Amino acid sequence: MRRRAARAYDEAVPAPLETTVAHIIHSARRIDLSEATSSGSPVPAGRDWIATDRGRMIAEGVGETWTTLLPDGEESGSGVRVTDARGRALTAGWVDQHCHGADGVAFDDDRHLGPAVALHRAHGTRQLVASLVTNPLDVEARAARRLAAAVEADPTLAGIHLEGPFLDHTHRGAHAPHFLRPAELADVQRLYDACGGHLKQITLAPERDHALEATRWLADRGVAVAVGHTSCTRDEAMAAFDAGASVLTHAFNGMPGMHHREPGPLGAALDCAHVTLELIADLVHVHPTLMRLLFSAASGRVALVSDAMSATGCSDGAYALGSLEVTVTGGVARLKEGGSIAGSTLTMDRAVRHVISSGISVSDALAAATLTPAWAMGLKAFPSPGEALEPFLTDADGNTVAA
């Protein structure tokens, strides 16, 4: 698997700490670390440990060296909480790079966004890129400014994703057709400025006028440009990826299907090693057979996303996605007019369990919900000593608990 940090497993004794230790988790498998020693030898699974105090990681290591942090080296009666992970995977929570809301609240709304963030946090998400759907340019700019203020106030909100308005009409999905527009650089710059430095990702149809110019301009500023909601050919998608685009928005959805003579944007993404492919693993958007195919063909490059809309965590009924009416039946959101799938009611913990139950390995599933989206969005998947941490442990079935 790509994108793992190299680490030497030398079992060095940690230096004395200048703070107390409240909690030690040992015998865990941290998925953000290399699974091989610096010499290339395999590492026994489940030997990582971390120490925390007052919500921060204060030390890390491997093997039995955690015992030196206990008073007199004794576990019993030390006052330190000790958790034996028994080989379970250790993460710092899910990273969701594409999410529109939850609990009756959309990130486009002129309302307090706390309930939506809280619901996704309750399901283990700790870094969330909030997505805006297509609206009139003035409306979208105002929503971006409100969302930028929310990002600065809420550590769970890691940035903004503009899913529109620079999309293709034919594959627009649940985006209002009368608000779609070409990616003229002045409009792109206006929305970029409205995001106040918090724009992490923007979805563009590369075949639209000015799209490649916009892609280069955005990529030069560190924004992840995503190819999506597009009718483009493989060659048009390759031109976008060559220009700096680095993500494929919800693979298989909002784009032409793969054909043996015209692989389309998905084929182009598979051919580009720097491209991350989003996957909505709700078992509605993509069949398990194709989920397995994607993980195999793009190893280490699949990012699970919720694409969750406001109905997530709510009962079936009538909702809205931007300016469009949505009906949710059996947990599946569709446009009232036309029946197009309108986002999902998925949470990231369920996405992880779904891909594992579909035959994907636990390590690949967890990487797709943490490492890969963090890398794609320029975020950290796991904190360094001294930084805030809420540790989670995940078993072989994908069941996750706060440690």
ABEGO torsion letter per residue (X at the ends): XBGBBBBBBAGBBBBBBABBBABBBBGBBBAABBABBAAGBBBBBGABBBBBBGGBBABBBBEAAAAAABBGGBABGAGBBBBBAGGBBBBAEBBBABBAEEGGBBAABBBBAAAAAAAAAAAGBABBBBBBBBBBAAAAAAAAAAAAAAAAABAABAEBBBBOABBBAAAAEABBAAABBBBBAAAAAAAAAAAGGABABBBBBAABBGAAAAAAAAAAAGBBBBBBGBABBAAAAAAAAAAGBABBBGBGBGBBBBBAABAEAAAAAAABAABBBBBBBAGAABBAAAAAAAAAABBGABBBBAGBBAABGBBBEBBBBEABBBBBBGGBBBBABGGBBBEBABBAAAAAAAAAAAGBBAAAAAAAAAAAAAAAAGBBABBBBGBBBBBBBBBAAGBBBBX
